[in-house]
Every structure is written in C-alpha cells, then in structure tokens.
Amino acid sequence: MTIFRSGLLSEWLAWPPHADSEEFFLRFIRGALHDYADGKSMTCAVLYQGVVVGNVSYNSICRNLGKAEIGYWLSKEYQGRGIMTTAVRYLIDDAFNRLKLHKVQISAAAENEPSRALCERLHMTLEGIIRNSENLNGRVVDHAIYGIQSAQWLALTAAET
C-alpha cells in the first residue's frame, strides 16, 4: 500500500489517500466485479514482468451512446517504458472490435502532461477543457477531454499493418 500513500498517485487521482486498509481494497474489488457483471465497467491490473505495476479500465461503458471512458494509473518507477500506451491501445482496440462501441474517451487533468501525451500518441483528439472538473483532495483541477471514434481508430490501425 506504500505506493498509494506515497503521494505519487495523489497528484492526479482522488482515491489514493483513502487506500489505507484491506477493507478499502475489498470494497473496490467487490464494486469492480459487480459493475463488470452488469456490463458497466471493466477493471484490469497491468502486469509487467510478473509484477502488478498499474491499472487500466473502462471506468464506464455506456451502451446507449456506444461509448467507453478509459482510466489508468501506472507506478512511477515503470513510467516511460510504453507500458501504459500498450495497455490503453489494447483497450481502445477492444472497445471498437469486441464491444462494437463508437467512441472512446479519456479525461485527464489538464496539467497532467504525461497522461495527455499518451492520448496524443494514440491519435486521440483533444475535444475540450472542462474547467473546475475534479476536486483532488482539496485541489480543483481542469480536465482535458480526449476522444477517438471507431472509424478513425480502424483507419489508423489498418494503415499501421
């Protein structure tokens, strides 16, 4: 649990200061399993050389709109290796090919340059900045909203092969 309390994740995520007990993680796991069973979300551990180094998820899946929102975090010591870009690329591909959705969206704190760079590496479009979007334990941040449509993604991936 040291990674969660160290402040490394707290800069961009609201939950790490509260990740202080086994009960916290049990509630998280129960909720994630329930939402997965209902088709509302999907949470995945990110493994690198057999070690859990992060998380990538469909934070929400909205079948009515044909849209999913992806969220992620990666332990600081594993950043810069392309691990999360690979994981998010996989989820985007899954959203369009398996789930048959029409749009994938990522919301990142406007000042979170590494997260925004990931979105740009994956050819996502900056759709706008939402002011005062989230309270990160007393610090209010704006969110940069990135999106990509199925047709755009499928054309990009076809061009890569």
N, C-alpha and C positions, 0 to 999 in steps of 0.2 A: 504494500500500500504506500510505500515511500514515494513512488513516482506521482501519486495523486496528491499527496500533501506537500510536495516539494515546491509547488508554485509554477513548475514548468508548464503544466496544462492549464492552470488557473488564469493565465493571461488571456486565453481565448475561449474558455469553457466555464460555465457557471457551476457545474456539479462537483469538480474535484475537491473543494474544501469540505464537502459533505460526505466524501467517500472515506469514512473513518471507522467503518465497522463491517463485520461479516454480514450483519443484518442489512446494511445498505446494499451490498452486492447481491444478496439473496433477493431482495425486493426488485432490484434491477433485472436480474435473470428471470424471475417469475413474470415480470411485466413484459420483457422482451419475448419470452416464449408465448405468452398469451396473445400479444399483438401479431406475432408471426403466424400463429394458428388462425387468427382472424383475417390474415392477409393484409394487415395494416402496415407492417414494417418487417425488416429483416436485419438482425444484428450479427455481425461476423467478427471473430477475432482475426487479427493479422499476425501470421506466423512468419518468422524469418529465421532460418537455420534451426528450427525446432523450438524457438522461443517466442512467446506472445509479446509483440512489440507495439501493438496498437489495436485499433478497432475501425471498421468501416461498416456503414449501414445504410439501408434505406430507412431514414428517420420516419418517413411517411410514404405510403403508396396510396394514391387516390385514383381508383379505377374510373370514377365518374369523369375526371379530367384527363385520364390517361397519362398521369404524371407521378414521378417519384422525386423525393428530395433526399440527397445523399449527404451524410455527415461522416466525419472521420477524425481521428487523432492518432498521432504517432509519437512514441517515446523519443525525446530529443536526441539521444545518442545514436538513433537509427535514421535520423533525417538526412536528406541529401544523397540518398542511395537509390532513389527511384522506386522505393518500396510502395509508398502510398500512391504514386502516379499509376503504378501497375494495378494496385488493388482497386482504385477508383475506375480506371479504364475497364476492368473486368465487370464491375457493377453497371457501368453505363451500357456496355455491350449486352449484359444480361437483361437489363431493363427493356432494351429495344428488341432483342432477338427471342428471349424466352417469355418475358412478361407481356410483350407486344404493346408497350407504352409508347406515347408520342413525344414526351418531353422528360428531360432530367434537369433538375435544378440543384444548385449548391448556393448556400448562403454563408458568407464568410465575413468576419469583422473587417471593415474597410481598411483598417491598419494592419491586418494580418497578411503581410506581403508573401510569405511562403505559400499560404493557402490560395491566395489569389493567383500566384504564379502557376500552381498546379492546374487550376481551372483553365488558364490561358494555354498551358502546354497541351491540354486536351481539346483545344479549339472551341471552348465554350465562349459564348457571347456575354459580355457584361450588359445586363438588361437595365441596371439602375442601382442607385444607392438609396437605401431606406434609412432615413435619419432616426436617431434615438430608438433603435430596433431591439436592443437587448441590454439588460442590466447584468453585468458580470460582477456580482458580489460588490455592488456599490459604484462601479464604473460603467457608465452608459456609453455604449458603442453604436456606431452606424454599421449597417450591413451592406456589403456588395453582393448583388444577386446575379448569379451566372446561370445561363441556361443553354441547352442544346436540344434540337429537335431530332427526331428519329431519322428523317430524310437526310439531314445534314451529316449525322453520325455515320449512317450507312454509306453515304458517298465518300466520306473521309476514309473509312476503313476499306472500302473497295479500292480506292486509289493507292492505299498502302500495300495491297497484295499484288 
